[in-house]
Structure formats: structure tokens, C-alpha cells
Amino acid sequence: MKQTFRFNSISDFHSFCNLPNPEHPLISLIDYSKVQYPVNDTELKWIQNFYSVGLKRNVNAKFNYGQQEYDFDSGVLCFVSPLQFLSLEMKPDIVAEPTGYLLLIHPDFLWGTSLIKKIKSYEFFSYQINEALFLSDKEEKVIVDLFRNIEKEYQNNTDKFTQELIVAQLELFLIYAERFYERQFFTRKKSSHELLEKFEETLSQYFSSGNLLEKGIPSVKSIAEQLNISANYLSSLLRIHTQQNTQQHIQNRLIDHAKERLSTTNLSVSEIAYELGFEHPQSFSKLFKQKVNQSPGEFRRAFN
């Protein structure tokens, strides 16, 4: 069984990649063409205790993130949060020189700043590798310029403004990344709409197959897994195209099903609640009133 490496510090990762010690212990911009993974291993697995952002081209390895894999044949941007499991399979048949950058940010660098909490709200840090951000040449230049600004700042003599200035560049970078992701959701309309249609079809099949009674209300994670995408990516896609996230879509479909049962059967509210996968009828009634502005009983009486 292959060893899983654990990188607690950025210095650990530098050493593993045969790079000089980082110029700053908590943040580092790596020239990807200088990375040299251990040549005697064809497959590497690791967990890292820091954020990383990769802008890579022609990488001579296949990255696996969770159950997904991705080949970096063109310029793409991918995000990894701390404690994520990654693996890569070396591909010696690729002769092109890998290029790009790897920005590493240890959470300790962000302590005492507004970004320590805000960075967790950027859902793309939980996307899968195959949901990477494809950049145009102009977008890539924007990102590279920001990376280099960060590098220049930590290479200067550290003073009381260093952290604040780097965090400002990081915040700007994350805003641009969010903007470029929104652009990607819209410019790739065909694949986005195909995914949305598949999502609606998956929900319909779940609700019509009796799964509610047997398995309960579907979770966002379970639906996303059936679509082979991450839960955060699905929620982002839905929110951008429909102004609602995955959980809201599931609840709306649940309420539609409840309305149908209330208006076409003589089942009690409690029986319908159990049929829809609720353990407690009170939870069903609370959600129904929240969504419909009527209790299930009031809806049934008004409908009749």
C-alpha cells in the first residue's frame, strides 16, 4: 500500500518537491517548472495542512481528488483547502515542460485578518479537480500579476504592513476567481444546462421511486454524487442560474409532492409527513408553513 504523506508546513512541501526553503514560512509562490517530485514514485498521495492554488500547464501527472481525476493539458486554476486528500499518478510519457505557479497559504498567516473566516465562504475551495477554472489569456494574466505582487511583498523586508498588503492581494485574487467562475458557468451554457436537466431528472426519479419512505429526504451530497460533481459546485451552479441552492430545490420539490398528496388523498398530515421521509410530523408542518405560508391543514381546507 502506497504511503500517504502529510505536509504540516509549507517548508515540508518545499523539501518534498526538492525546492529551497520558502522565503516566508506561511506563504509561498512556487514556480511549477522547478517542482521535482520523488522520481522513484509513480503514484503519490498526500494530505496538506494549508490552502493551495494551482495554475498549471502541461503537468506530467494525473491528479486525483476524491473520486475524480483531471489532466492539466491547458491553463487551469484549481483550489485545495487544508486537510483535503490528493493523489497524483506520474505520466512519464508526457515530454512537455510543466509550467505555472503553485500558491501555498498556511491558515496561520490569515489569523487576525478578515480573511480567516471569509476564505471558507469561497465554495471553489471544495470543488473537485475536474471542476477547475479555465482561464482566458487575459484572465490568466490578471491572476499571474496578483501572484507576483504577493511574491514581491513577502520578498521585501517584513514590516507591520506586510501581512495587510498580502491579504489585500489575496482578497482581490479571490474576488477575481469568483468572477471568472461565474463567467465560466455562463459561457459553458450547454454543459451547465445539461447538468441542470440531469439534476431535475435525478430528483424526479428519486421522488417517484418511493425512495422517500425508504431512504428519507435526499441530501445535497447524495444528489451531487449521483451527478459526479461536488456538492458545492452543484449549489453554485444552481444559485447562479436559478437564484436558489441545491437544498432549496430539494425542499421545493418536496413541498410540491406534499401539495399533491394533500390535495389528492385522504391521508393525514402525519401519514404524509412519514411518507415524505420526515421522522417528525412537526418538522414537516414547519417547513410547509415556511414555504407556503399556510399549514398543511390550512392548505388542504383551502384547496378543497
C-alpha positions in Angstrom: 0.0 0.0 0.0 1.4 3.4 -1.0 2.4 5.8 1.7 0.3 8.8 2.3 2.5 11.8 3.0 1.4 14.5 5.5 2.6 18.1 5.0 2.1 20.1 8.1 4.0 23.1 6.9 4.9 24.8 3.7 8.5 24.0 4.4 7.7 20.3 4.4 6.2 20.6 1.0 9.2 22.5 -0.4 11.5 19.9 0.9 9.4 17.1 -0.6 9.5 18.9 -4.0 13.3 19.4 -3.9 12.8 23.1 -3.6 14.8 25.6 -1.5 13.4 26.6 1.9 10.4 29.0 1.5 11.3 32.7 1.8 8.3 33.1 4.1 7.2 30.2 6.4 3.5 30.8 6.0 3.0 31.8 2.3 4.9 30.8 -0.8 4.6 31.1 -4.6 6.3 28.2 -6.3 7.4 28.1 -10.0 5.9 24.8 -11.0 8.6 24.2 -13.6 11.0 23.8 -10.7 9.0 21.2 -8.8 10.7 17.8 -8.7 8.5 15.1 -7.1 10.4 12.0 -5.9 11.3 10.2 -9.2 11.2 6.7 -7.8 7.4 7.0 -7.1 4.9 6.7 -9.9 2.0 7.5 -7.6 1.9 10.0 -4.8 -0.7 10.6 -2.1 -0.8 13.3 0.4 -2.7 15.5 2.8 -1.7 19.1 3.4 -2.4 21.5 6.3 -2.6 24.6 4.1 -4.5 26.1 1.2 -3.1 25.8 -2.3 -4.0 27.3 -5.6 -2.5 25.8 -8.7 -2.2 27.5 -12.1 -0.7 24.8 -14.2 0.0 23.7 -17.8 1.4 20.5 -19.3 1.7 18.8 -16.0 3.3 15.3 -16.3 0.9 13.8 -13.9 -2.7 12.9 -13.5 -4.3 14.4 -10.4 -7.0 12.6 -8.4 -9.1 14.5 -6.0 -11.7 12.3 -4.2 -13.1 10.1 -6.9 -12.3 12.4 -9.8 -9.3 12.8 -12.0 -8.1 15.6 -14.2 -5.3 16.1 -16.8 -3.8 19.5 -16.9 -3.3 19.9 -20.6 -4.2 23.6 -20.7 -4.1 26.6 -18.3 -6.5 26.0 -15.5 -6.8 27.2 -11.9 -7.7 24.7 -9.1 -8.2 25.3 -5.4 -7.5 22.9 -2.5 -8.4 23.6 1.1 -6.5 22.2 4.2 -6.8 18.5 5.1 -8.0 17.5 1.6 -6.7 14.2 0.3 -4.9 14.3 -3.0 -3.1 11.9 -5.2 -1.3 12.1 -8.5 -0.1 9.5 -10.9 3.1 10.3 -12.7 2.9 10.2 -16.5 6.5 9.8 -17.9 5.2 9.7 -21.5 4.5 13.5 -21.3 7.6 15.3 -22.5 6.3 18.9 -22.5 7.8 21.1 -19.8 5.2 21.7 -17.0 4.7 25.4 -16.3 2.7 27.5 -14.0 2.5 28.5 -10.3 1.5 27.0 -7.0 0.4 29.4 -4.3 0.6 28.0 -0.8 -1.1 29.8 2.1 -1.0 28.4 5.6 -4.1 29.3 7.7 -1.8 30.7 10.4 -0.9 33.5 8.0 -4.5 34.7 8.0 -5.1 34.8 11.8 -6.1 38.2 13.0 -7.4 39.2 9.5 -10.9 39.4 8.0 -9.9 36.7 5.5 -9.6 33.9 8.1 -13.4 33.4 8.1 -14.2 34.8 4.7 -11.9 32.4 2.8 -14.1 29.5 4.0 -17.1 31.1 2.2 -15.5 30.7 -1.2 -17.0 27.4 -2.3 -14.5 26.7 -5.1 -12.0 25.5 -2.4 -14.3 22.5 -2.1 -14.8 21.9 -5.8 -13.3 18.7 -7.3 -10.3 18.9 -9.6 -12.5 18.3 -12.7 -14.4 21.4 -11.8 -11.3 23.6 -12.2 -11.5 27.1 -13.6 -10.5 27.5 -17.2 -8.8 30.9 -17.8 -8.6 33.0 -20.9 -5.3 34.6 -21.7 -6.4 37.9 -20.2 -7.7 36.3 -17.1 -4.6 34.3 -16.6 -2.5 37.5 -16.8 -4.6 39.1 -14.1 -4.1 36.1 -11.8 -0.3 35.8 -12.5 0.1 39.6 -11.8 -1.6 39.2 -8.5 0.5 36.1 -7.6 3.7 38.1 -8.4 2.5 41.0 -6.3 2.1 38.7 -3.4 5.6 37.2 -4.0 7.2 40.7 -4.2 5.7 41.7 -1.0 6.9 38.8 1.1 10.3 39.0 -0.5 10.7 42.6 0.8 11.8 43.3 4.3 8.9 42.3 6.5 7.2 45.2 8.4 3.9 45.8 10.1 2.2 46.4 6.7 3.4 43.1 5.0 0.6 40.9 6.2 -2.1 43.5 5.4 -0.8 44.2 1.9 -0.6 40.4 1.1 -4.1 39.8 2.5 -5.4 42.6 0.3 -3.9 41.0 -2.8 -5.3 37.6 -1.7 -8.8 39.1 -1.3 -8.6 40.7 -4.7 -7.4 37.4 -6.2 -10.4 35.5 -4.6 -12.9 38.1 -5.9 -11.4 37.7 -9.4 -11.6 34.0 -9.1 -15.3 34.2 -8.2 -16.0 36.5 -11.1 -14.2 34.2 -13.5 -16.1 31.2 -12.2 -19.4 33.0 -12.8 -18.3 33.7 -16.3 -17.5 30.0 -16.8 -20.9 29.0 -15.6 -22.5 31.2 -18.3 -20.1 30.7 -21.1 -20.3 26.9 -20.8 -24.1 27.2 -21.1 -24.5 23.9 -22.9 -22.8 21.8 -20.3 -24.4 23.8 -17.5 -27.9 23.3 -18.8 -27.3 19.6 -19.4 -26.2 19.3 -15.8 -29.3 21.2 -14.6 -31.5 18.9 -16.7 -29.8 15.9 -15.3 -30.2 17.3 -11.7 -34.0 17.8 -12.3 -34.3 14.3 -13.8 -32.4 12.8 -10.8 -34.7 14.5 -8.3 -37.8 13.4 -10.2 -36.6 9.8 -10.3 -35.9 9.9 -6.5 -39.3 11.3 -5.7 -41.3 9.0 -8.0 -39.5 5.7 -7.0 -40.6 5.5 -3.4 -37.2 6.4 -2.0 -38.6 9.0 0.4 -40.2 6.4 2.6 -37.3 4.0 2.4 -34.3 6.3 2.4 -35.7 9.7 3.6 -35.2 13.1 2.1 -32.2 13.1 -0.2 -29.1 15.0 0.9 -27.3 17.6 -1.2 -24.2 15.3 -1.1 -26.1 12.2 -2.3 -27.6 14.1 -5.2 -24.3 15.6 -6.2 -22.6 12.2 -6.0 -25.1 10.8 -8.5 -24.2 13.6 -10.8 -20.4 13.0 -10.3 -19.8 16.6 -9.1 -19.1 18.2 -5.7 -22.0 19.4 -3.6 -20.6 23.0 -3.6 -20.2 23.1 -7.3 -23.8 22.0 -7.8 -25.1 24.6 -5.4 -23.0 27.3 -7.1 -24.3 26.3 -10.5 -27.9 26.3 -9.3 -27.6 29.6 -7.4 -26.2 31.4 -10.5 -28.8 30.0 -12.9 -31.8 29.8 -10.7 -31.1 32.0 -7.7 -31.6 29.0 -5.4 -29.2 26.5 -4.0 -29.5 22.7 -4.0 -31.2 22.4 -0.6 -33.8 24.9 -1.7 -34.5 23.0 -4.8 -34.9 19.7 -2.9 -37.3 21.4 -0.4 -39.3 22.9 -3.2 -39.7 19.6 -4.9 -40.7 18.1 -1.5 -43.4 20.7 -1.0 -44.8 20.2 -4.5 -45.0 16.5 -3.7 -46.7 17.2 -0.4 -49.2 19.5 -2.1 -50.1 16.7 -4.5 -50.6 14.2 -1.6 -52.7 16.7 0.5 -55.0 17.5 -2.4 -55.5 14.0 -3.9 -55.5 11.7 -0.9 -57.3 11.4 2.5 -54.0 10.6 4.3 -53.5 12.5 7.5 -50.8 15.2 7.7 -48.7 12.8 9.9 -49.0 10.0 7.4 -47.9 12.3 4.5 -45.0 13.5 6.6 -43.8 10.0 7.2 -44.3 9.1 3.6 -42.1 12.1 2.6 -39.3 10.9 4.8 -39.8 13.1 7.9 -39.2 11.5 11.2 -41.3 14.1 13.0 -44.6 15.5 11.5 -43.9 18.8 13.3 -40.7 19.3 11.1 -42.8 18.7 8.0 -45.5 21.2 9.1 -42.9 23.8 10.0 -41.2 23.5 6.6 -44.5 23.5 4.7 -45.8 26.7 6.5 -42.4 28.3 5.9 -42.6 27.6 2.1 -46.4 28.0 1.5 -47.4 30.5 4.3 -50.1 28.0 5.3 -50.1 24.9 7.5 -50.7 21.6 5.7 -54.2 21.5 7.2 -55.0 25.1 6.1 -53.7 24.3 2.5 -55.9 21.2 2.3 -59.0 23.0 3.5 -58.4 25.9 1.1 -57.8 23.6 -1.8 -61.0 21.6 -1.1 
